[in-house]
Amino acid sequence: MFGFLIRSEVNDDAVRLKTLVDQAVSRYLSLSREELKTTIPQAFPESLHHIDHSGVNFIFPEFKEFLFMLKTGYDAHMSLSVLGRGKYAGFILSVGDKNWNCSVSDGIAYRATGGAKKLAQLMEKKFNVFDATRFM
């Protein structure tokens, strides 16, 4: 039964994550870097956002397990990456124009969690997000 509870929680979090990513894409992905510099501080408390020369990072207050990162690529096009934290450490979601990809990997100071692995599987199954983990 414990496994069912964990699966249910990860499933609920996958739906929440997809909803927040859709929200971030529609609100922020089309903005310029200068527009983001004014919009993000109005939308997120100072403790939950960071702006520097490399990009704009923010955390939704209601879902602190994920760090959202907006960066300008080589082609001056904005991209969104989402990094899992805590129980989802090791999970990475990349959102491009039309393609969404995710993967799970160990970091220098942490091992990818079981929750991150399950989340990647669910994102692929439920939302057709390509899980690149099996090719790593």
N, C-alpha and C positions, 0 to 999 in steps of 0.2 A: 504494500500500500504506500510506503514511503516513496518509492520510485514513481508511482502515479502522481503523488503530490508535487514532486519536483518537475515532472513532465508537464503537468498542468500549469505550474508557475512559469516555466520557460515558455510555454505556448502563449500564455497571457502577455508575457514580456515581449515576445516576438510581435504580437499584434500591436502593442503599445509603441514599440520601436518603429515599426513600419509607419504607423500613424504620425509619429513625431518627425521621421525622416521626410515623409510626404509634405508635412507642414514646413519644415526647414527648406526643402527644395522650392516650394511655391513662394515662400516669403523672401528668401535670401539669395538663392542661387543666381538669379538674374541681376542682382545689384552689383554695382561697381564696388571696388575696394573703398573708395571714399564714402559711398552711400552706406556701406556696412559699418564704417567707423562711427557714424552717427546713429544708425538704426539699432545696432546690437546693444549699446549701453542703455538705450531707452527700453529695450525689451527684457534685459536680464540684469539682475543685481551685480554690483561690482565684483562680489566674491565668486560669481558664476560666469564671468567672461574675461577674456584676455585678448588684447589687440597689440600686435607688434609688426615688425617689417615683413615677417614671413606669412602672416595670415590672421584670421579671426577665429578664436575658439570660444565655445560656450557650452554650458550644461543646462538642460531644462531642470528647473527646481523640483518638478514632480517626478523626475526620472534620472537620478544622479549616477546611475550605473554606466552612463555613456557620455563621452566627450565628443562634441561635434566640432569639426575643424573645416573651415572654409579657406581655401588657398587658390591663388591664381597660378595657373600652369604656364608652360612655355609659350603657349599660343594665346596668352592673356585671357583664357577662358576659365571661369571659376569652377572649382570642383569641391565636392563634399566628401569627407571621410569621417567615419564614426568609429571611435575606439571604445571597446568594452573595458570596464573597471570592476574591481571587486570580484563578485561571483561570475562575471563575464570577461575577466582578464584574458587577453590573448585574442579576442574577437576583433576583427577589423571589417568594416563595410565601406566600400568605395562606390560612390554614385557619380556616374558620368552623364552624358546627354540622355542616352536611352538604356545603357547597360548598367546593371547593378551587379557587383561582385563582392563576395565576402570570403574570408579565410580565417583560420585559427592557427596561431603559432606561439611558441614559447618566446619570451623576451629575455633580456639579459638578467633581470632581477626577479623573474617570476616564471612559473610554468602555466601554460594555458589550462584553464579550468574545464571541468566536465560540463559546466553550464554553457561555456563558450562554444564547445563542440556541439552540444545539443542545439543551441541557438542557430548555429550555421546550418545544421541539417534542416531545422524547421523553416528558416528563411528561404531555403531552396525549395522545399516541399510546398509551402503555403503560398509563396510570393514569386517563385521562379527567379530568385536571386542566385546567380551562379556561385556555387561553393568551390573555390579553387583549392581548398585544403587537400583534396585527394591527389592533386598534381604536384604538391610540394614535397 
